[in-house]
Amino acid sequence: SEWESLLRPLGTFSTIQGFWRYWNAIEPTKFPVGSNVRMFKQGVKPMWESPPNDRGGKWTTLCPSKQLSTPWFG
């Protein structure tokens, strides 16, 4: 689908240290307006239609644009 063609992987990790390596390197101001950062197990497509996600949910946090120029979660 068109939406799937817009997905861009940022990387993979297998430890909490690996997660923080990516998380701390995210620069929100470099993402296009309306972007989302999503985490999924390897091999699971980030779509509700994917069978492993059929009973899933989501956790969302909004970051006002005026806060994007300052460090976040740090």
PDB file of N, CA, C, O and CB in Angstrom:
ATOM      1  N   SER A   1       0.836  -1.194   0.000  1.00  0.00           N
ATOM      2  CA  SER A   1       0.000   0.000   0.000  1.00  0.00           C
ATOM      3  C   SER A   1       0.870   1.242   0.000  1.00  0.00           C
ATOM      4  O   SER A   1       2.072   1.172   0.255  1.00  0.00           O
ATOM      5  CB  SER A   1      -0.945   0.007   1.211  1.00  0.00           C
ATOM      6  N   GLU A   2       0.257   2.377  -0.287  1.00  0.00           N
ATOM      7  CA  GLU A   2       0.991   3.650  -0.300  1.00  0.00           C
ATOM      8  C   GLU A   2       1.568   3.947   1.081  1.00  0.00           C
ATOM      9  O   GLU A   2       2.702   4.413   1.191  1.00  0.00           O
ATOM     10  CB  GLU A   2       0.071   4.807  -0.753  1.00  0.00           C
ATOM     11  N   TRP A   3       0.791   3.681   2.140  1.00  0.00           N
ATOM     12  CA  TRP A   3       1.250   3.946   3.491  1.00  0.00           C
ATOM     13  C   TRP A   3       2.491   3.117   3.815  1.00  0.00           C
ATOM     14  O   TRP A   3       3.441   3.624   4.412  1.00  0.00           O
ATOM     15  CB  TRP A   3       0.137   3.655   4.498  1.00  0.00           C
ATOM     16  N   GLU A   4       2.483   1.852   3.424  1.00  0.00           N
ATOM     17  CA  GLU A   4       3.637   0.988   3.680  1.00  0.00           C
ATOM     18  C   GLU A   4       4.888   1.499   3.003  1.00  0.00           C
ATOM     19  O   GLU A   4       5.985   1.342   3.540  1.00  0.00           O
ATOM     20  CB  GLU A   4       3.351  -0.421   3.217  1.00  0.00           C
ATOM     21  N   SER A   5       4.755   2.101   1.847  1.00  0.00           N
ATOM     22  CA  SER A   5       5.929   2.603   1.124  1.00  0.00           C
ATOM     23  C   SER A   5       6.562   3.804   1.825  1.00  0.00           C
ATOM     24  O   SER A   5       7.696   4.172   1.516  1.00  0.00           O
ATOM     25  CB  SER A   5       5.542   2.986  -0.301  1.00  0.00           C
ATOM     26  N   LEU A   6       5.849   4.412   2.756  1.00  0.00           N
ATOM     27  CA  LEU A   6       6.377   5.565   3.487  1.00  0.00           C
ATOM     28  C   LEU A   6       7.136   5.174   4.752  1.00  0.00           C
ATOM     29  O   LEU A   6       7.782   6.022   5.369  1.00  0.00           O
ATOM     30  CB  LEU A   6       5.250   6.498   3.849  1.00  0.00           C
ATOM     31  N   LEU A   7       7.069   3.908   5.144  1.00  0.00           N
ATOM     32  CA  LEU A   7       7.745   3.442   6.362  1.00  0.00           C
ATOM     33  C   LEU A   7       9.255   3.429   6.160  1.00  0.00           C
ATOM     34  O   LEU A   7       9.747   3.027   5.106  1.00  0.00           O
ATOM     35  CB  LEU A   7       7.249   2.034   6.759  1.00  0.00           C
ATOM     36  N   ARG A   8       9.986   3.875   7.187  1.00  0.00           N
ATOM     37  CA  ARG A   8      11.444   3.881   7.142  1.00  0.00           C
ATOM     38  C   ARG A   8      11.983   3.317   8.446  1.00  0.00           C
ATOM     39  O   ARG A   8      11.763   3.907   9.504  1.00  0.00           O
ATOM     40  CB  ARG A   8      11.990   5.311   6.893  1.00  0.00           C
ATOM     41  N   PRO A   9      12.688   2.184   8.398  1.00  0.00           N
ATOM     42  CA  PRO A   9      13.264   1.645   9.634  1.00  0.00           C
ATOM     43  C   PRO A   9      14.414   2.522  10.118  1.00  0.00           C
ATOM     44  O   PRO A   9      15.229   2.990   9.322  1.00  0.00           O
ATOM     45  CB  PRO A   9      13.754   0.197   9.419  1.00  0.00           C
ATOM     46  N   LEU A  10      14.470   2.739  11.423  1.00  0.00           N
ATOM     47  CA  LEU A  10      15.553   3.512  12.022  1.00  0.00           C
ATOM     48  C   LEU A  10      16.668   2.608  12.536  1.00  0.00           C
ATOM     49  O   LEU A  10      17.810   3.048  12.668  1.00  0.00           O
ATOM     50  CB  LEU A  10      15.018   4.376  13.157  1.00  0.00           C
ATOM     51  N   GLY A  11      16.352   1.362  12.823  1.00  0.00           N
ATOM     52  CA  GLY A  11      17.355   0.434  13.311  1.00  0.00           C
ATOM     53  C   GLY A  11      16.717  -0.685  14.106  1.00  0.00           C
ATOM     54  O   GLY A  11      15.497  -0.753  14.254  1.00  0.00           O
ATOM     55  N   THR A  12      17.562  -1.555  14.612  1.00  0.00           N
ATOM     56  CA  THR A  12      17.099  -2.667  15.437  1.00  0.00           C
ATOM     57  C   THR A  12      17.932  -2.720  16.709  1.00  0.00           C
ATOM     58  O   THR A  12      19.051  -2.209  16.755  1.00  0.00           O
ATOM     59  CB  THR A  12      17.184  -4.015  14.663  1.00  0.00           C
ATOM     60  N   PHE A  13      17.377  -3.342  17.735  1.00  0.00           N
ATOM     61  CA  PHE A  13      18.102  -3.514  18.985  1.00  0.00           C
ATOM     62  C   PHE A  13      17.588  -4.767  19.671  1.00  0.00           C
ATOM     63  O   PHE A  13      16.476  -5.223  19.404  1.00  0.00           O
ATOM     64  CB  PHE A  13      17.949  -2.269  19.905  1.00  0.00           C
ATOM     65  N   SER A  14      18.407  -5.319  20.558  1.00  0.00           N
ATOM     66  CA  SER A  14      18.000  -6.519  21.287  1.00  0.00           C
ATOM     67  C   SER A  14      18.217  -6.376  22.791  1.00  0.00           C
ATOM     68  O   SER A  14      17.951  -7.306  23.552  1.00  0.00           O
ATOM     69  CB  SER A  14      18.765  -7.727  20.771  1.00  0.00           C
ATOM     70  N   THR A  15      18.702  -5.209  23.215  1.00  0.00           N
ATOM     71  CA  THR A  15      18.915  -4.951  24.640  1.00  0.00           C
ATOM     72  C   THR A  15      18.353  -3.577  24.981  1.00  0.00           C
ATOM     73  O   THR A  15      18.084  -2.767  24.094  1.00  0.00           O
ATOM     74  CB  THR A  15      20.429  -5.039  25.010  1.00  0.00           C
ATOM     75  N   ILE A  16      18.179  -3.324  26.262  1.00  0.00           N
ATOM     76  CA  ILE A  16      17.710  -2.004  26.677  1.00  0.00           C
ATOM     77  C   ILE A  16      18.766  -0.949  26.348  1.00  0.00           C
ATOM     78  O   ILE A  16      18.422   0.190  26.033  1.00  0.00           O
ATOM     79  CB  ILE A  16      17.381  -1.990  28.192  1.00  0.00           C
ATOM     80  N   GLN A  17      20.026  -1.309  26.418  1.00  0.00           N
ATOM     81  CA  GLN A  17      21.088  -0.371  26.051  1.00  0.00           C
ATOM     82  C   GLN A  17      20.987  -0.010  24.567  1.00  0.00           C
ATOM     83  O   GLN A  17      21.191   1.141  24.182  1.00  0.00           O
ATOM     84  CB  GLN A  17      22.479  -0.973  26.368  1.00  0.00           C
ATOM     85  N   GLY A  18      20.674  -1.000  23.751  1.00  0.00           N
ATOM     86  CA  GLY A  18      20.489  -0.742  22.322  1.00  0.00           C
ATOM     87  C   GLY A  18      19.315   0.173  22.067  1.00  0.00           C
ATOM     88  O   GLY A  18      19.383   1.055  21.210  1.00  0.00           O
ATOM     89  N   PHE A  19      18.218  -0.035  22.818  1.00  0.00           N
ATOM     90  CA  PHE A  19      17.057   0.857  22.691  1.00  0.00           C
ATOM     91  C   PHE A  19      17.457   2.287  22.996  1.00  0.00           C
ATOM     92  O   PHE A  19      17.168   3.196  22.218  1.00  0.00           O
ATOM     93  CB  PHE A  19      15.918   0.414  23.629  1.00  0.00           C
ATOM     94  N   TRP A  20      18.127   2.492  24.136  1.00  0.00           N
ATOM     95  CA  TRP A  20      18.496   3.857  24.530  1.00  0.00           C
ATOM     96  C   TRP A  20      19.474   4.484  23.547  1.00  0.00           C
ATOM     97  O   TRP A  20      19.466   5.704  23.383  1.00  0.00           O
ATOM     98  CB  TRP A  20      19.102   3.858  25.928  1.00  0.00           C
ATOM     99  N   ARG A  21      20.302   3.705  22.898  1.00  0.00           N
ATOM    100  CA  ARG A  21      21.215   4.251  21.893  1.00  0.00           C
ATOM    101  C   ARG A  21      20.419   4.926  20.772  1.00  0.00           C
ATOM    102  O   ARG A  21      20.766   6.021  20.329  1.00  0.00           O
ATOM    103  CB  ARG A  21      22.125   3.134  21.315  1.00  0.00           C
ATOM    104  N   TYR A  22      19.363   4.273  20.323  1.00  0.00           N
ATOM    105  CA  TYR A  22      18.510   4.876  19.285  1.00  0.00           C
ATOM    106  C   TYR A  22      17.669   6.017  19.845  1.00  0.00           C
ATOM    107  O   TYR A  22      17.595   7.094  19.255  1.00  0.00           O
ATOM    108  CB  TYR A  22      17.594   3.815  18.664  1.00  0.00           C
ATOM    109  N   TRP A  23      17.031   5.766  20.998  1.00  0.00           N
ATOM    110  CA  TRP A  23      16.127   6.769  21.568  1.00  0.00           C
ATOM    111  C   TRP A  23      16.838   8.101  21.817  1.00  0.00           C
ATOM    112  O   TRP A  23      16.295   9.164  21.518  1.00  0.00           O
ATOM    113  CB  TRP A  23      15.526   6.251  22.875  1.00  0.00           C
ATOM    114  N   ASN A  24      18.043   8.040  22.359  1.00  0.00           N
ATOM    115  CA  ASN A  24      18.784   9.256  22.671  1.00  0.00           C
ATOM    116  C   ASN A  24      19.324   9.962  21.441  1.00  0.00           C
ATOM    117  O   ASN A  24      19.711  11.128  21.515  1.00  0.00           O
ATOM    118  CB  ASN A  24      19.913   8.936  23.591  1.00  0.00           C
ATOM    119  N   ALA A  25      19.354   9.271  20.313  1.00  0.00           N
ATOM    120  CA  ALA A  25      19.860   9.876  19.082  1.00  0.00           C
ATOM    121  C   ALA A  25      18.758  10.475  18.213  1.00  0.00           C
ATOM    122  O   ALA A  25      19.044  11.126  17.209  1.00  0.00           O
ATOM    123  CB  ALA A  25      20.621   8.849  18.288  1.00  0.00           C
ATOM    124  N   ILE A  26      17.499  10.256  18.596  1.00  0.00           N
ATOM    125  CA  ILE A  26      16.388  10.789  17.799  1.00  0.00           C
ATOM    126  C   ILE A  26      16.388  12.316  17.860  1.00  0.00           C
ATOM    127  O   ILE A  26      16.442  12.902  18.941  1.00  0.00           O
ATOM    128  CB  ILE A  26      15.028  10.226  18.301  1.00  0.00           C
ATOM    129  N   GLU A  27      16.328  12.941  16.707  1.00  0.00           N
ATOM    130  CA  GLU A  27      16.241  14.395  16.623  1.00  0.00           C
ATOM    131  C   GLU A  27      14.894  14.729  15.998  1.00  0.00           C
ATOM    132  O   GLU A  27      14.763  14.724  14.773  1.00  0.00           O
ATOM    133  CB  GLU A  27      17.434  15.005  15.788  1.00  0.00           C
ATOM    134  N   PRO A  28      13.884  15.022  16.828  1.00  0.00           N
ATOM    135  CA  PRO A  28      12.524  15.240  16.333  1.00  0.00           C
ATOM    136  C   PRO A  28      12.421  16.320  15.266  1.00  0.00           C
ATOM    137  O   PRO A  28      11.563  16.231  14.387  1.00  0.00           O
ATOM    138  CB  PRO A  28      11.632  15.597  17.470  1.00  0.00           C
ATOM    139  N   THR A  29      13.264  17.322  15.322  1.00  0.00           N
ATOM    140  CA  THR A  29      13.166  18.414  14.337  1.00  0.00           C
ATOM    141  C   THR A  29      13.567  17.958  12.941  1.00  0.00           C
ATOM    142  O   THR A  29      13.293  18.661  11.969  1.00  0.00           O
ATOM    143  CB  THR A  29      14.045  19.590  14.762  1.00  0.00           C
ATOM    144  N   LYS A  30      14.202  16.807  12.816  1.00  0.00           N
ATOM    145  CA  LYS A  30      14.611  16.300  11.502  1.00  0.00           C
ATOM    146  C   LYS A  30      13.548  15.420  10.854  1.00  0.00           C
ATOM    147  O   LYS A  30      13.703  15.007   9.704  1.00  0.00           O
ATOM    148  CB  LYS A  30      15.900  15.520  11.629  1.00  0.00           C
ATOM    149  N   PHE A  31      12.469  15.128  11.582  1.00  0.00           N
ATOM    150  CA  PHE A  31      11.390  14.325  11.027  1.00  0.00           C
ATOM    151  C   PHE A  31      10.385  15.239  10.331  1.00  0.00           C
ATOM    152  O   PHE A  31      10.169  16.365  10.780  1.00  0.00           O
ATOM    153  CB  PHE A  31      10.699  13.488  12.132  1.00  0.00           C
ATOM    154  N   PRO A  32       9.773  14.782   9.252  1.00  0.00           N
ATOM    155  CA  PRO A  32       8.722  15.581   8.610  1.00  0.00           C
ATOM    156  C   PRO A  32       7.544  15.788   9.563  1.00  0.00           C
ATOM    157  O   PRO A  32       7.300  14.963  10.444  1.00  0.00           O
ATOM    158  CB  PRO A  32       8.240  14.899   7.308  1.00  0.00           C
ATOM    159  N   VAL A  33       6.829  16.874   9.386  1.00  0.00           N
ATOM    160  CA  VAL A  33       5.643  17.158  10.196  1.00  0.00           C
ATOM    161  C   VAL A  33       4.679  15.986  10.082  1.00  0.00           C
ATOM    162  O   VAL A  33       4.447  15.470   8.988  1.00  0.00           O
ATOM    163  CB  VAL A  33       4.957  18.486   9.750  1.00  0.00           C
ATOM    164  N   GLY A  34       4.120  15.569  11.209  1.00  0.00           N
ATOM    165  CA  GLY A  34       3.165  14.464  11.224  1.00  0.00           C
ATOM    166  C   GLY A  34       3.805  13.093  11.329  1.00  0.00           C
ATOM    167  O   GLY A  34       3.109  12.081  11.238  1.00  0.00           O
ATOM    168  N   SER A  35       5.123  13.036  11.520  1.00  0.00           N
ATOM    169  CA  SER A  35       5.816  11.749  11.618  1.00  0.00           C
ATOM    170  C   SER A  35       5.468  11.028  12.911  1.00  0.00           C
ATOM    171  O   SER A  35       5.025  11.642  13.882  1.00  0.00           O
ATOM    172  CB  SER A  35       7.328  11.951  11.526  1.00  0.00           C
ATOM    173  N   ASN A  36       5.674   9.732  12.907  1.00  0.00           N
ATOM    174  CA  ASN A  36       5.484   8.875  14.073  1.00  0.00           C
ATOM    175  C   ASN A  36       6.706   8.000  14.231  1.00  0.00           C
ATOM    176  O   ASN A  36       7.327   7.607  13.243  1.00  0.00           O
ATOM    177  CB  ASN A  36       4.198   8.012  13.942  1.00  0.00           C
ATOM    178  N   VAL A  37       7.057   7.691  15.471  1.00  0.00           N
ATOM    179  CA  VAL A  37       8.099   6.706  15.750  1.00  0.00           C
ATOM    180  C   VAL A  37       7.388   5.515  16.372  1.00  0.00           C
ATOM    181  O   VAL A  37       6.675   5.657  17.366  1.00  0.00           O
ATOM    182  CB  VAL A  37       9.238   7.284  16.703  1.00  0.00           C
ATOM    183  N   ARG A  38       7.583   4.350  15.790  1.00  0.00           N
ATOM    184  CA  ARG A  38       6.887   3.147  16.254  1.00  0.00           C
ATOM    185  C   ARG A  38       7.894   2.029  16.451  1.00  0.00           C
ATOM    186  O   ARG A  38       8.875   1.931  15.713  1.00  0.00           O
ATOM    187  CB  ARG A  38       5.782   2.715  15.251  1.00  0.00           C
ATOM    188  N   MET A  39       7.656   1.191  17.441  1.00  0.00           N
ATOM    189  CA  MET A  39       8.522   0.040  17.679  1.00  0.00           C
ATOM    190  C   MET A  39       7.704  -1.239  17.521  1.00  0.00           C
ATOM    191  O   MET A  39       6.597  -1.372  18.043  1.00  0.00           O
ATOM    192  CB  MET A  39       9.173   0.111  19.094  1.00  0.00           C
ATOM    193  N   PHE A  40       8.294  -2.169  16.781  1.00  0.00           N
ATOM    194  CA  PHE A  40       7.654  -3.460  16.567  1.00  0.00           C
ATOM    195  C   PHE A  40       8.710  -4.552  16.623  1.00  0.00           C
ATOM    196  O   PHE A  40       9.884  -4.317  16.337  1.00  0.00           O
ATOM    197  CB  PHE A  40       6.899  -3.492  15.212  1.00  0.00           C
ATOM    198  N   LYS A  41       8.279  -5.737  16.993  1.00  0.00           N
ATOM    199  CA  LYS A  41       9.174  -6.878  16.942  1.00  0.00           C
ATOM    200  C   LYS A  41       9.593  -7.112  15.499  1.00  0.00           C
ATOM    201  O   LYS A  41       8.826  -6.873  14.567  1.00  0.00           O
ATOM    202  CB  LYS A  41       8.503  -8.140  17.537  1.00  0.00           C
ATOM    203  N   GLN A  42      10.819  -7.582  15.331  1.00  0.00           N
ATOM    204  CA  GLN A  42      11.322  -7.852  13.991  1.00  0.00           C
ATOM    205  C   GLN A  42      10.396  -8.835  13.279  1.00  0.00           C
ATOM    206  O   GLN A  42       9.996  -9.848  13.853  1.00  0.00           O
ATOM    207  CB  GLN A  42      12.764  -8.406  14.048  1.00  0.00           C
ATOM    208  N   GLY A  43      10.063  -8.534  12.043  1.00  0.00           N
ATOM    209  CA  GLY A  43       9.188  -9.388  11.252  1.00  0.00           C
ATOM    210  C   GLY A  43       7.712  -9.070  11.390  1.00  0.00           C
ATOM    211  O   GLY A  43       6.898  -9.620  10.648  1.00  0.00           O
ATOM    212  N   VAL A  44       7.339  -8.190  12.327  1.00  0.00           N
ATOM    213  CA  VAL A  44       5.946  -7.796  12.509  1.00  0.00           C
ATOM    214  C   VAL A  44       5.737  -6.454  11.824  1.00  0.00           C
ATOM    215  O   VAL A  44       6.420  -5.478  12.136  1.00  0.00           O
ATOM    216  CB  VAL A  44       5.567  -7.721  14.024  1.00  0.00           C
ATOM    217  N   LYS A  45       4.801  -6.407  10.900  1.00  0.00           N
ATOM    218  CA  LYS A  45       4.528  -5.152  10.194  1.00  0.00           C
ATOM    219  C   LYS A  45       3.776  -4.190  11.115  1.00  0.00           C
ATOM    220  O   LYS A  45       2.907  -4.616  11.875  1.00  0.00           O
ATOM    221  CB  LYS A  45       3.710  -5.414   8.898  1.00  0.00           C
ATOM    222  N   PRO A  46       4.099  -2.914  11.054  1.00  0.00           N
ATOM    223  CA  PRO A  46       3.428  -1.932  11.911  1.00  0.00           C
ATOM    224  C   PRO A  46       2.044  -1.568  11.381  1.00  0.00           C
ATOM    225  O   PRO A  46       1.792  -0.425  10.999  1.00  0.00           O
ATOM    226  CB  PRO A  46       4.280  -0.672  12.034  1.00  0.00           C
ATOM    227  N   MET A  47       1.164  -2.545  11.365  1.00  0.00           N
ATOM    228  CA  MET A  47      -0.187  -2.354  10.846  1.00  0.00           C
ATOM    229  C   MET A  47      -1.165  -3.131  11.724  1.00  0.00           C
ATOM    230  O   MET A  47      -0.846  -4.217  12.209  1.00  0.00           O
ATOM    231  CB  MET A  47      -0.288  -2.812   9.355  1.00  0.00           C
ATOM    232  N   TRP A  48      -2.347  -2.573  11.922  1.00  0.00           N
ATOM    233  CA  TRP A  48      -3.373  -3.266  12.701  1.00  0.00           C
ATOM    234  C   TRP A  48      -3.742  -4.590  12.046  1.00  0.00           C
ATOM    235  O   TRP A  48      -4.126  -5.537  12.732  1.00  0.00           O
ATOM    236  CB  TRP A  48      -4.622  -2.385  12.854  1.00  0.00           C
ATOM    237  N   GLU A  49      -3.627  -4.659  10.733  1.00  0.00           N
ATOM    238  CA  GLU A  49      -4.035  -5.856  10.005  1.00  0.00           C
ATOM    239  C   GLU A  49      -3.064  -7.023  10.179  1.00  0.00           C
ATOM    240  O   GLU A  49      -3.407  -8.162   9.861  1.00  0.00           O
ATOM    241  CB  GLU A  49      -4.175  -5.535   8.543  1.00  0.00           C
ATOM    242  N   SER A  50      -1.870  -6.757  10.674  1.00  0.00           N
ATOM    243  CA  SER A  50      -0.882  -7.814  10.867  1.00  0.00           C
ATOM    244  C   SER A  50      -1.359  -8.734  11.995  1.00  0.00           C
ATOM    245  O   SER A  50      -1.647  -8.243  13.087  1.00  0.00           O
ATOM    246  CB  SER A  50       0.529  -7.213  11.189  1.00  0.00           C
ATOM    247  N   PRO A  51      -1.452 -10.049  11.772  1.00  0.00           N
ATOM    248  CA  PRO A  51      -1.991 -10.963  12.780  1.00  0.00           C
ATOM    249  C   PRO A  51      -1.391 -10.808  14.191  1.00  0.00           C
ATOM    250  O   PRO A  51      -2.143 -10.888  15.162  1.00  0.00           O
ATOM    251  CB  PRO A  51      -1.780 -12.361  12.319  1.00  0.00           C
ATOM    252  N   PRO A  52      -0.075 -10.591  14.349  1.00  0.00           N
ATOM    253  CA  PRO A  52       0.431 -10.433  15.725  1.00  0.00           C
ATOM    254  C   PRO A  52      -0.110  -9.181  16.436  1.00  0.00           C
ATOM    255  O   PRO A  52       0.010  -9.069  17.656  1.00  0.00           O
ATOM    256  CB  PRO A  52       1.947 -10.377  15.703  1.00  0.00           C
ATOM    257  N   ASN A  53      -0.691  -8.259  15.699  1.00  0.00           N
ATOM    258  CA  ASN A  53      -1.194  -7.015  16.294  1.00  0.00           C
ATOM    259  C   ASN A  53      -2.703  -7.007  16.513  1.00  0.00           C
ATOM    260  O   ASN A  53      -3.249  -6.006  16.978  1.00  0.00           O
ATOM    261  CB  ASN A  53      -0.819  -5.854  15.423  1.00  0.00           C
ATOM    262  N   ASP A  54      -3.381  -8.094  16.189  1.00  0.00           N
ATOM    263  CA  ASP A  54      -4.842  -8.069  16.206  1.00  0.00           C
ATOM    264  C   ASP A  54      -5.448  -7.806  17.582  1.00  0.00           C
ATOM    265  O   ASP A  54      -6.603  -7.390  17.671  1.00  0.00           O
ATOM    266  CB  ASP A  54      -5.362  -9.362  15.686  1.00  0.00           C
ATOM    267  N   ARG A  55      -4.690  -8.042  18.660  1.00  0.00           N
ATOM    268  CA  ARG A  55      -5.221  -7.765  20.000  1.00  0.00           C
ATOM    269  C   ARG A  55      -4.401  -6.677  20.697  1.00  0.00           C
ATOM    270  O   ARG A  55      -4.484  -6.504  21.913  1.00  0.00           O
ATOM    271  CB  ARG A  55      -5.228  -9.053  20.854  1.00  0.00           C
ATOM    272  N   GLY A  56      -3.612  -5.952  19.910  1.00  0.00           N
ATOM    273  CA  GLY A  56      -2.698  -4.955  20.467  1.00  0.00           C
ATOM    274  C   GLY A  56      -3.346  -3.615  20.743  1.00  0.00           C
ATOM    275  O   GLY A  56      -4.541  -3.417  20.524  1.00  0.00           O
ATOM    276  N   GLY A  57      -2.538  -2.718  21.221  1.00  0.00           N
ATOM    277  CA  GLY A  57      -2.961  -1.363  21.510  1.00  0.00           C
ATOM    278  C   GLY A  57      -1.815  -0.425  21.171  1.00  0.00           C
ATOM    279  O   GLY A  57      -0.895  -0.793  20.441  1.00  0.00           O
ATOM    280  N   LYS A  58      -1.876   0.781  21.702  1.00  0.00           N
ATOM    281  CA  LYS A  58      -0.774   1.692  21.444  1.00  0.00           C
ATOM    282  C   LYS A  58      -0.626   2.665  22.603  1.00  0.00           C
ATOM    283  O   LYS A  58      -1.570   2.928  23.349  1.00  0.00           O
ATOM    284  CB  LYS A  58      -0.990   2.451  20.125  1.00  0.00           C
ATOM    285  N   TRP A  59       0.568   3.184  22.730  1.00  0.00           N
ATOM    286  CA  TRP A  59       0.890   4.194  23.720  1.00  0.00           C
ATOM    287  C   TRP A  59       1.308   5.422  22.921  1.00  0.00           C
ATOM    288  O   TRP A  59       2.184   5.329  22.061  1.00  0.00           O
ATOM    289  CB  TRP A  59       2.027   3.712  24.730  1.00  0.00           C
ATOM    290  N   THR A  60       0.707   6.545  23.187  1.00  0.00           N
ATOM    291  CA  THR A  60       0.960   7.746  22.404  1.00  0.00           C
ATOM    292  C   THR A  60       1.314   8.907  23.311  1.00  0.00           C
ATOM    293  O   THR A  60       0.734   9.072  24.384  1.00  0.00           O
ATOM    294  CB  THR A  60      -0.252   8.096  21.546  1.00  0.00           C
ATOM    295  N   THR A  61       2.257   9.699  22.879  1.00  0.00           N
ATOM    296  CA  THR A  61       2.574  10.944  23.570  1.00  0.00           C
ATOM    297  C   THR A  61       2.707  12.038  22.522  1.00  0.00           C
ATOM    298  O   THR A  61       3.296  11.821  21.462  1.00  0.00           O
ATOM    299  CB  THR A  61       3.883  10.813  24.425  1.00  0.00           C
ATOM    300  N   LEU A  62       2.172  13.190  22.811  1.00  0.00           N
ATOM    301  CA  LEU A  62       2.257  14.316  21.895  1.00  0.00           C
ATOM    302  C   LEU A  62       3.359  15.255  22.355  1.00  0.00           C
ATOM    303  O   LEU A  62       3.560  15.455  23.553  1.00  0.00           O
ATOM    304  CB  LEU A  62       0.906  15.059  21.804  1.00  0.00           C
ATOM    305  N   CYS A  63       4.052  15.814  21.420  1.00  0.00           N
ATOM    306  CA  CYS A  63       5.122  16.749  21.722  1.00  0.00           C
ATOM    307  C   CYS A  63       4.832  18.041  20.968  1.00  0.00           C
ATOM    308  O   CYS A  63       5.000  18.090  19.749  1.00  0.00           O
ATOM    309  CB  CYS A  63       6.524  16.162  21.338  1.00  0.00           C
ATOM    310  N   PRO A  64       4.400  19.091  21.670  1.00  0.00           N
ATOM    311  CA  PRO A  64       4.110  20.359  20.990  1.00  0.00           C
ATOM    312  C   PRO A  64       5.334  20.859  20.218  1.00  0.00           C
ATOM    313  O   PRO A  64       6.464  20.708  20.681  1.00  0.00           O
ATOM    314  CB  PRO A  64       3.655  21.424  22.010  1.00  0.00           C
ATOM    315  N   SER A  65       5.114  21.446  19.058  1.00  0.00           N
ATOM    316  CA  SER A  65       6.214  21.862  18.194  1.00  0.00           C
ATOM    317  C   SER A  65       7.165  22.833  18.876  1.00  0.00           C
ATOM    318  O   SER A  65       8.356  22.842  18.562  1.00  0.00           O
ATOM    319  CB  SER A  65       5.671  22.489  16.944  1.00  0.00           C
ATOM    320  N   LYS A  66       6.670  23.654  19.806  1.00  0.00           N
ATOM    321  CA  LYS A  66       7.569  24.599  20.474  1.00  0.00           C
ATOM    322  C   LYS A  66       8.577  23.882  21.371  1.00  0.00           C
ATOM    323  O   LYS A  66       9.600  24.465  21.730  1.00  0.00           O
ATOM    324  CB  LYS A  66       6.762  25.601  21.299  1.00  0.00           C
ATOM    325  N   GLN A  67       8.306  22.626  21.738  1.00  0.00           N
ATOM    326  CA  GLN A  67       9.223  21.867  22.583  1.00  0.00           C
ATOM    327  C   GLN A  67      10.227  21.048  21.776  1.00  0.00           C
ATOM    328  O   GLN A  67      11.134  20.456  22.361  1.00  0.00           O
ATOM    329  CB  GLN A  67       8.442  20.952  23.492  1.00  0.00           C
ATOM    330  N   LEU A  68      10.096  20.998  20.468  1.00  0.00           N
ATOM    331  CA  LEU A  68      10.968  20.167  19.648  1.00  0.00           C
ATOM    332  C   LEU A  68      12.395  20.679  19.588  1.00  0.00           C
ATOM    333  O   LEU A  68      13.311  19.917  19.279  1.00  0.00           O
ATOM    334  CB  LEU A  68      10.418  20.070  18.264  1.00  0.00           C
ATOM    335  N   SER A  69      12.599  21.952  19.875  1.00  0.00           N
ATOM    336  CA  SER A  69      13.958  22.489  19.802  1.00  0.00           C
ATOM    337  C   SER A  69      14.724  22.273  21.104  1.00  0.00           C
ATOM    338  O   SER A  69      15.910  22.595  21.178  1.00  0.00           O
ATOM    339  CB  SER A  69      13.917  23.974  19.468  1.00  0.00           C
ATOM    340  N   THR A  70      14.066  21.734  22.131  1.00  0.00           N
ATOM    341  CA  THR A  70      14.742  21.470  23.399  1.00  0.00           C
ATOM    342  C   THR A  70      14.830  19.973  23.608  1.00  0.00           C
ATOM    343  O   THR A  70      14.020  19.231  23.053  1.00  0.00           O
ATOM    344  CB  THR A  70      14.004  22.146  24.581  1.00  0.00           C
ATOM    345  N   PRO A  71      15.795  19.503  24.395  1.00  0.00           N
ATOM    346  CA  PRO A  71      15.901  18.060  24.627  1.00  0.00           C
ATOM    347  C   PRO A  71      14.618  17.503  25.212  1.00  0.00           C
ATOM    348  O   PRO A  71      13.943  18.181  25.987  1.00  0.00           O
ATOM    349  CB  PRO A  71      17.071  17.751  25.556  1.00  0.00           C
ATOM    350  N   TRP A  72      14.277  16.290  24.853  1.00  0.00           N
ATOM    351  CA  TRP A  72      13.058  15.665  25.361  1.00  0.00           C
ATOM    352  C   TRP A  72      13.417  14.342  26.002  1.00  0.00           C
ATOM    353  O   TRP A  72      14.340  13.650  25.571  1.00  0.00           O
ATOM    354  CB  TRP A  72      12.013  15.465  24.233  1.00  0.00           C
ATOM    355  N   PHE A  73      12.686  14.009  27.016  1.00  0.00           N
ATOM    356  CA  PHE A  73      12.922  12.781  27.775  1.00  0.00           C
ATOM    357  C   PHE A  73      14.358  12.677  28.248  1.00  0.00           C
ATOM    358  O   PHE A  73      14.908  11.577  28.310  1.00  0.00           O
ATOM    359  CB  PHE A  73      12.571  11.570  26.936  1.00  0.00           C
ATOM    360  N   GLY A  74      14.959  13.768  28.574  1.00  0.00           N
ATOM    361  CA  GLY A  74      16.344  13.673  29.009  1.00  0.00           C
ATOM    362  C   GLY A  74      16.625  14.675  30.044  1.00  0.00           C
ATOM    363  O   GLY A  74      17.749  14.752  30.540  1.00  0.00           O
TER     364      GLY A  74
END
